């Protein structure tokens, strides 16, 4: 078992966390596997879209890998496309879950997704299980989707539900309040401006699609933290942003996880504190891995020919280990 206080031996291509993040996520040469869109209706009437890639000759015993994107992402996010292609090529079914109003699901949801929307993902997984009842499922989440992955895994543990066979979380903001504070720092202004612009566009387009919704009254120059305080928290029935962060952070749920789970942090991640879980007494099957460098869902390796996509290699290895031990 890996000591959670030890770091993985990772040789980064570059050590600047901002450039690392940019390089990893915006050099997009990934090709996605062929897929069919599947729609899942939620109890409140909204619809999620899933991209389902089924290899020729696939059978349920080969398993399913379900993936959740990060903030302002979709099934088209580079890291999601890359992993889905690897999973598909390995002979397993790859399912890319778009959160509300994302990807092909744009215009199909009048409610917003958020950092704690584990209930939506559970409904999607329930639907997958209904179609493929004997298939083991591994859930992989990135950033916001990683927080949702950890939270849902703990919630299922509390219910003694084995809907999932395992989970992988990359760069999860397990303490949302702390990540909100980091995002607001002047040195992280580019991150904040980038996410705020995309979040504003997402919200504004939703209100144009559903004109019966009350005006959102947000300025195009609003910050992420203000969007959380004056819009997201109120839309999802929290009293304020602090209440939202407290209830949706996955950190309190980690101890309840009952399935094999791997969590990956970079110590130099600008917006996620890699030390949040250091003092928690983790179950033996929950492993926390750290690298000194890697940025936010970056992890680009120095060996360009063999380890450029170091993160993808590692996640794929963890997935295979989970299936082999299921």
N, C-alpha and C positions, 0 to 999 in steps of 0.2 A: 504493500500500500504506500502511495506517495504521501510523504509528510506535507501537509498543506502549507507549512512555512518554508518549504524549499521551492526553488524556482526551476523551471524547465530550461535545459540547455538550448537556447535559441540564438542563432547568429543573424541579426537583422541586416537587411541591405542598407538601410539608413537609420539613424538614431533620432532624428528630429520627429517627434510624435505627430506634428501637424502634416509634414510632408509625407510621413509614413501612411497616415490615414488617407490623404489625397491620392497617393500613388496606388494604394491597394484598391480603392473604390472607384476611381475615375479612369483608370486604364482598363476599359471594358472591352475585352476581346472574346468574352464568353458567348458560346452558342447554347441556346436552351434546347432541351430534348422535345420531341413532338409531344403534344398534350391535347387533352380534351377538357373543356371548361365544365365544371360541375358546380351547381348552385345549391347553397344550403340556406333554408329559410329559418330565421331566428324567431323566438317567441313574440317579439314586438313588431314583427312584420318586415324588418330589414332583411337583406339578403347578402350573404358572403359568396364570393366567387373563389373557386379552387381550381388550380391547374393540375390535372392528373396525368402523369406520364407513366404508362404501363408498358414495360418491355415485352417483346414477343416471347411467348411461352411462359410468362410469369404465372406463378401459382402463389396462393396465400402464404404457404409456408416460407416463402422467400422474404416476406416482410415488407413493411411500408415505412418510409421516412417522410414525416410531415415537417414542413419548414415554415417559420414565421419571420417576416421581415422586421426591420427597425422603423423608427419614426420617419414618416414621409416616404417610406419605401413601398415595394410591391413585389409581385412575383417576377418582375423584370429587374429587380435590384441585382447588380453584378454578382454579389456573394451568393445570392439565392440561385441564380441561373447556374453558376459554376457547380454548386453542390448538387443541384438537381440532375445535371448532366452526368456527374460522377456516379450518383446513385443509380440512375437509369442504366448507365453502361455496365454497372456491376450486377445487373439483373434484378434489382429491387424496384418496387414501385415508388416513384417520387411524387409527393403532393405538396404543391406550393399554396399556402393559405394566404389569400389577400384579406387583410382586415377591412372593416367597414369603409366603403367608399373608395377602396384602393384597387388599382389594376383594372381588370375587366369589370369589377364591381362598382366602378364609378357611376354615380347616379342611382344606385340601388339601395342606398342607406340614407335615412334622414337623421340618424343618430351617429355620434362620433365614436371612433375607437379611442382608446387611451391606454396608459401604462399598466393598468390593472385589469384589462378586459379578458381575463382568463375564462369567464363564463362563455364568451363567444367562441373561444378556441375549443372549449370542452364540447359545445354543441356540434362544432365541425367534426371533432374526433368521434363523437357519438354516431354521427351520420356515416363517417367512414367505416366505423366498426359494424354498423348495421348492414352495409354492403359487403364487407369482408370480415365476417365474424371471427374467423380463426387466424387472421393475420396479426402477427406482433407489430406494434407501432413504436417507433422511436421518434421523439419530438426534438427538433433542433431550432433554437431561437437566437437571434442576433440583436444586440442592443436593447431597445424597448421590447422587442419580441423575446429576448432572452430573459428579461424581467418577468414577462408573462409566463414563459416556460417554467421558470423556477417557482413562481407563485402557484401555477396550476399543479405542478408536480407535488407540492406540499399540500394543497387542498385535496387532491386525490388521495394522498396518504392519510389525511385526517378522516376521510370517508372510507378508508380501506378499499379503495377502488383501484384495480389494476388495469385500467383502460390503456395505460402506457406500459411498455416494457423497459423503457429507458429514456434518458433525456440528455441533451447537450446544450449549454448556454454559453455564448461568446459575448464578452463585454457587457454583462448585465448591470444596469444601475440599480442594485439591490436596495439602496437607500436613496429614494427619489429626491428627498429634501437636500441631501448633500450634493447630489448631481445637479440639482437646480442652482445651488449656490456656485458650484464650479462653472457651470455654463454662463453664469452672469459675470464672471471675472473678466476684466478688460482684455487679458491675454487670450481669452477664448471668444472674443467678439465675433470672429468670422464664423465660428460654429453657430453661435447664437443668431446671428443675422441670417445665415443660410437656413436654419430650421424655422425661424420665425417667418421668413418669406414663404416657404413651402406650406407651413401650417395655415398662414393667412389665406393663401390661394385655395387650399383644401376646404377651409371653412366658407370662404366667400362663394366658391362654386357650388357648395352644398345648398347654401341659402338661395342661390339663383335657380337651382334645380327644383327646390321646394319653396316656392314663394310664400306659402302659408306659414312658414317658420317666422318667428319674430325677428326683427333686424338684429344683426350681431353687434353693431356699433363699435367694431374694432377698426383702428387706424391701420393702414398698410405698413406703417413703421412701428407697429407694436412689438414688444419683446416676447420671447417664449414664456417667461415667467408671468407676464401680464395675461397672455392667452390662457395659461393654466388657471390663474386667479379669477379672471373676469369672464371666461367662457367655458373651458373644459370642465372645471370643478362644478359649475352651476348646471351644465348640460347633463352631467352624470350624477347629479343629486348629492354632491358633497358640499359642505358648508363654505369651504374656501380651499385655496391651493394647499395649505398646510394639512388640512384634513384629507384631501385627495392624496397627497404624497404619503401620509402616514398609513392610510388604509390600503394603498396599492403597492407599496414597497414589498418586494419578495423576501427580504431578509428574515422577517419573523416566521416564514413558512419553511425555511430550509431544513430545520430540525425535524420536520414531519415527513420529509421525502422518504419513500419506501422502495424506490426503484434505483438502479444504477444511474448515476448522474455525474457528468463531468462539467465543470465550470472553468472558463478560461478568462484570466485578467492580464492586462499589461500594466505594470507599475507606472509607466509614463502616460497612461491614458489621460487626456486632458479633462474629461468630463465624468469619469467613473473612478472612484477610489478603490484600488485593488485590495486594500486592507480591511474592508468592511466586515469580512467574515472571519478575520483572524482569531477573534476571541470566542467564537461560537463552537460549542461541542458538536461536531458534525457526526451524523451516522457514518458507519464504515463504508457504505456504498456511495457516499457523496464525496467526490474528489475535487478539490480546488487547486488549480494549476496557475502559476504566474510566470511571466517573463519580465525582464527588466525593461525591454522595449517592445513596441508593437502598435502604439497609438490606439485608436478606437476602431475595432474590427479591422485592423491592418494586418500585422504579422507577416510581412513580406520578407522572405529569407535571402541571405547573401548569395547562396548558390543558385544563380538564376536558372540553370538548366534543371536542377532537381528539387529545389526548395523555394522557388520564387513564391509559390502559393503554399507556404508552410502551414498556414491556418487550415486550408482546405485538406491538406494531407493529414493533419492531426485529427480534424473532425471526422474525416472518413475512417481513420483508424479506430477512433472511439466507437463509431457506429457499428463497425464490423465486430468489435469485441463484444458489444452488447448483444448483437444477434447471435454470435457464436455461443454465448453463455445463457441464452434464453431457453 
